[in-house]
Amino acid sequence: MVNVHRSGPVRSTAAREAILAATARLFHNQGYDRLTIEGIAKEAGVGKQTIYRWWPSRGALIGECLAEGLLVPVDFVVPDTGDLSADVETWLRSVLAILEEPQGGVLLRSLVAAATEDASVGAHLGESLGVEKYLVERLRGGIRDGQLADDAPVEQLGRAILGAIIVEALGREAHDPGSVVALTRFLFR
């Protein structure tokens, strides 16, 4: 008799994808505060031990969902038209558009909450929004083009702009994305 069974990698790949999809779905529907490993396991049709085998916490799961583009699926490339201020503003407006969507502020606040539990979530958030890959690179282009001082701390500027976006999202009253845009205009004039 031949022993026929599914191979581990196929099952593992399917389980991993189911877990990430369930996490993203529940995160969007319930937010971070109500997200549980038990709920994810049930939604994905796997045991909790399967989740813990690959991720030590729900924050780590959120971080991977961000890295996979399951939570913020937009590619936030910063254009390079030769006008640093206008290019950063174009990028910023596309990122701030998330806050203007019905659940956008809730999504960003949930991501910030997840980042307090798992630092990799904060790193993945910056990556998802293109801060390191696109914004900081564009700021370096601003130095090259003489639009920023040679010693401009581009990494810190990128993180400061991300911080301004997060602070805007944390305020539960009416958002004023224009205030973050005005801040960047002031920085780059």
Secondary structure, 3 states (H helix, E strand, C coil): CCCCCCCHHHHHHHHHHHHHHHHHHHHHHHCCCCCCHHHHHHHHCCCHHHHHHHCCCHHHHHHHHHHCCCCCCCCCCCCCCCCHHHHHHHHHHHHHHHHHCCCHHHHHHHHHHHHHHCHHHHHHHHHHCCHHHHHHHHHHHHHHCCCCCCCCCHHHHHHHHHHHHHHHHHCCCCCCHHHHHHHHHHHHC
